[in-house]
Amino acid sequence: MKEVGARRTAGLGISIFTEMTALAAQHNAINLGQGFPDESPPEAVVAAAKAALDAGHHQYAPGPGLPALREAVAGHQSRYYDLDYDPDTEVTVTFGATEAIAAAVLALCEVGDEVIVFEPAYDAYPALVGFAGGIQKRVTLNPPDFTSDDPRWRLDVDRLEAAITPRTRVLLLNEPHNPTGMMLDDESLDAIARLCVQHDLIAITDEVYEHLTYGRVHRPLATREGMRERTVTASGAGKTFSCTGWKIGWACAPPPLTNAIRVTKQFLSFSGGTPLQHAVAFALNESASYVGTVAEIHLRRRDLLAEGLRSAGLPVSTSDGTYFLTADLRAWGHDDASEFCRMAPELLGVAAVPVAAFVAEPAAMRSIVRFAYCKPDDVIAEGVRRLQARYGHA
């Protein structure tokens, strides 16, 4: 029998999220690893989905997405960011934001093109670049100084500039950033925009955490000078409306990029989730009723987790966005986060994710772990209690 598996998938393995969630379930552990909320979407959004089912919306939606949802996405971008998109020619509905990114990478990268990826990188990004035959160029973020008063992850713009070559085609940016909780300041966003324009790069931005920000306002890269015409902005409903299982996402881009994305997307999933598309259109049109509340909820949970970990002697990073924060386990006597995360569900009753899973060379981030705080207060409190029982109070 011939060798099974294409070379471009070599080394991918099982997602770290799948592994940690399985361990959490096996040992009945508090799952502070995988980033999915333990709660339902707003009642009115669920009611809109039920109404769409009752109305008989069971068949394929148009390939680019329901017109009502494309109009709602365009309205959302205009209201929040002053970005005007034509819903017919510049908005495409996808099966989650990951499909939007996949369709963009597959449509816009030739074999051998270089794609800039910031690491720690969400594990889908390197895989998608590999599927397209592209070459990753990883730009490593500077880890926090966990001994400082304000430990943050930071982008080194000089390191980014040094990574760009004549073969670089795409810059893939996740902001707010998973797994670090980092948000870029205006100076960094302007520098990224300048480099994209200078080197004629296409930007693909993953902005699924756009409304989960704390004391900061998210500004899409497409708002920077020269970027609207060269940016594919991907986002989705899952994080904002606590419906990650619905997998309704979208891509906003100028017509030439949108046309390329739609050609590819039609052969990935064509279309799906028709009644859920109706519900997300409703949710986006009513988003002002929800986005402030969901951010307040996660801010409270962030502080509950961060303060609980600090009280047990574990320093944590500043999280300005997403629903993740990172911590340095050396304070607890662990220098290998991967080893810690594989034993913690059974021995401590808590699951987390090692940041080393998101980098090519894990040595520099070997002791750093990611915790998710998109869980009810009592779940977070119980997770903290279990950790404090083992490691005590500072």
N, C-alpha and C positions, 0 to 999 in steps of 0.2 A: 504494500500500500504506500502511495506517495505521502510525503510529509504533509501533515494537516496544519492548516493555518497559514495565512499570508504573512510574509516577512514584515509588512508594515504594521501588523498587530502584535509583533513579538514584544514581550515585556510588559504588556498592558495589564494582564491579570484581572483579578476581581477588584472592583472599586473598594477603597478603604471605607467608604460609607456603608456599603453592603456588609463588609466584614464586621465592623464595629456594631452595627445595628443587630446583626445576627447574634453576636456575643451578648449584647444587652438583653435580647429576648430570651436567650438560653438561660441566663442567670438572673432573670427578673430584675435587672439593674435599671437605675435611673438613666435614661438616655440623654446625656448632654453632648452627644457626638453628632449625629446626623441632624441637619438643619431643617426640620419640618415642625410646624406648630402642632400642639396637642389640642387644638380647638377647631371649631367649625367656622365657616365664613359668616359674615353678617346675615341675620335672618332674612332681610329683604333681598339679598343676593341669592340665597338658596331658594327663596320663593320665586324669584325670576327664572331660575333654572327649572323649577317644577312647572311653572306656567308655560315655559317653552316646550317641555315634554308633553304637557296636556294639550298644547296647541298642535301637536303632531309634527314637530320639527325633528324628524328622525333620519333624514336622508343627507346626502353629501351637501355641504355648503359649497359655494363657488371656490375654486382653487385658491384665489388670493384672500379668501375670507368673506364672511358676511359683510355686505355694504354697511349695515348699521354698526358693526364692530369697527370696521376701518374708519368710519366717520367718528366714532367715539375715541379711537386712538388719536386721530388727528386733532380732535378737540382737546384732548388731554395734553398733548405736546404744546399746543398753542396757549392753553390756560396757564400751565405751570412754567413753561420755558420760553414763550414767545417764539416758538419754532413752528412755522406754517408748512404743513405737508398736504399734498393733494391726496385724499383717501383713495382715489381711483388708480393713481399712477405711482404713488410713493409710500404706500402702506401695505404690508403683507402680513396676514395672520398665519401663525405657525403653531406646530404642536409643541408648545413650550418655547422658552427663550433659547434652549439648547439647540432646537432644530433651526431657529433663525440663525444662530451662529454657525451651525454646521452647513446650512445652505449657502451662507455667505462665503465661508472658507472654501467650500468645494467649487463654488461658482467663480471665485475671483483669484484663486491661486493656481498657477501652473506648477507642474512637477519641477522641483528644484528651487522654487521661490522661497525666500526666507520670510518667516513670520515672527515678529517680536512678541514675546509672551513674558509678562511680569511674573516673577515667582517670589513667594509661594503662589502656585497657579492652581486654580480649580482643575481637577484631574481630567475633565472633558476636553480642555483646550489642547494639550499636547496630543491627545488621541485624534482629535479632529484634524489637526495639522498633518499628522501622519497619514490619515485616510486620504487626504488630498495630495499626498506626495510632496508636501512642503517640508521645509527644514526649520526646526525651532531655533530661534535665537533668544535664549533666556536672559532676562535682565533681572538680577536679584535685588529685591528691596533690602534696605538696611534694617536689620532687626532692632527692636527697642533696647535701650539701656534700662533694664528692669530695676536698677537701683536708683534711677532718677525720679524726680517728682512727677514727671509727665512722660511716661514711657510710650513712645509712638513708633510705628513703622514709617519709613520715609523712602521716597524715591530719590535716587542719585541721577540727576539729569545728565551729568557728564558720562556716566556709565551707559545710559540709554543712547546717547549720541555716538559713543564709541562702538556700540553694537550694530549700528546701521551700516550697510554696505550697498554697492550697486545692485546686489541681488535681492535686497529687501523689498518686499511688495506690500505687506500688511502689518499694521500694528494692532494687536488685540489687547484691549483694555477693559478690565473689570473695575467699576467704580460706582458706588462704594465697594470696597474690595473684600472678597472672600478668599482666604480665611482670616485675614488680619483685622478687619474692622476699620481699615485705613480709609480716609478720604483725602484727596489731593487738594492742596490750596490753589488759589488762582494762579500764582506764579508757576507752579508745576504744570497745570493744565495749559497755560499759555506757551510754556516751553515745549510741551508735547505737540501742540498745534503747529508751532514754528517749525519743528523738525519734520512733521508730516508734510507740510507745504514745501519746505526746502528740498526734501528728498522724494516728493511726489508719491507719498504713501497713502494707501487706503486705510482708514481706521474702522475697526469693528469693535463696538463698545457694548459690554454686557452691563445693563443698568437695572437689573431686577430688584435691587435693594434701594431704588431711588427714593422711596418714601420712608425708609427706615433710617432716619438720620437724627442726630441728637446734638442740638446746639449749632448745627451746620446746615447749610442749604445746598442740596445737590444741584450742580450745573452741568448739563451734558457737554461732552467734548464738541458736539456739533454746534454749540453756541459760540465757540471761539472763532476768531477771524480766519477765514479761508477753509473752514472745516465742514460746513453743511454739505457742500458738493462732493466731499470725499469721505463721508462717514456713514456707516450702517449702524444705526442705533437699535439694539435689541433689548426688549424687556418683556414682562409678562405679568399676569395677574396673581400668580401663586403666592408670592411673598406678601404683597400688599393686602390681599383679601383672604389670606389663610386658606388657600385652596390649591396647594401644590399638586394634588392628584388630578386636578382638572387639565393641567398642561395646555393652557391657552397663552400663547405668546405672540409677539409681533416684531417686525423689522420695519424701521422707517429709513428711507434712503432716497436719493434723487433717482429719476427715472432710469438712467443707464444701469445703475447698480441694482435697482429694484427688478428690472427686466431680467438681469442675470440670475438673481436670487430666485425669482419665480420659476424660471426654466428648471433649475435644480430642485427646488422644493416640490414641484409636481411629481417628481419621481422618488421622493422620500416618503411622504405620507399623503400626497394630493390634498386632502382636507379631512377634518375630523372634528368631533365634539360639537356638532351643530347646536344642540340646545344650550351647551355651556358657552358657546360664543354669544348667544343671545343674552345670557346672564351676565357675562363680562362686559358687554356693551352697556347694560344697565348699570353695573358697578362703576365703570369709568365715568359715566355721565353723572353719577351721584357721588363721585370720589371725595368731594369736599366734606361729605358727612363722615368719612371713614379714616382718611389718611392721618389727620391729626391725632385721632384717638389711638390708632394702632401704634404710632410712634411713641405716644405717652406710655402705653402699656409696656412696650419693649424697653423704654428707658428705665422704668421702674424695675423691670426684671434684670436689666443689665446691672443696675446698682445693687440689687439684692445679691446677685451672684458675685460681683466683684468684691463687695464688702465682706461677704461670707468667706471667700477664698483668702482675702487679705487677713482676716481675723485668724485664719489657720496658718498664717505665715507664708502664704504663696503670693508673690508679686505678680500683678496682671498688667496687661497693656491697656492704654487708652483706646476705647472703641467709639469712634465717631459715627459709625454707620453699620449696616447689616444687623444680624443678631448673633454675632460671634465676638469673643475676646480671646486673647492668647495669654499664656502664663509660662513662667520658667520653672520647671520642676526641680531644678538643682536645689532650690530652697527646701525641698522635702527630701533631699538626698538621692534623687533620681537623675541620672544624666542621659538616660535613653527613654525618650517619650514613647517610642514604638513599643518597647518592652512594657512600660507602665500601662499603656492603653490596652494591651492584650491581656494583662493580668487584672486590671481594675474592675471589670464587670463581675468577675467571680469573687475576688478577695475584698473589694471595697463596695461593690454594689452600685458602681457609677461607671458610665461609658463616656469616653472623650475620643478625640482624634489627634494623632501626632502630626505636627506641621511638616515633619520630614517627608510625609507622603506626598507633599505638594512641591517638592524641589528635586532637581536632578542630582545635586551633591548635598546630601543631608547633614554632613558633619557640622556645619556652622549653626544649624537649627535643631540639632539632635535632641536637646532637652526641652524644646518648646512644644506645648500642647494647645489645642483649640477646644474651647468649650462653647456650646450653643445655649443661648438663654431665651429661645422662643418657646418656653414651656410655662405652664401655670405657676403662680407664685409658690403654691404648696409643693409642687414637684421640685422646683429649684431649691426651696428650703430643705427638703428632705435630702436632696443630693448633697447640699452643703453640710448638713448634719452628719451624714455618713462619712464625708471626708474629714470633718473636724474630729469625729470620734477616733479616727486613725492618727491624724497628724496634730491634733490638739489646737489650742488657741495661742496666738502670738502674745 
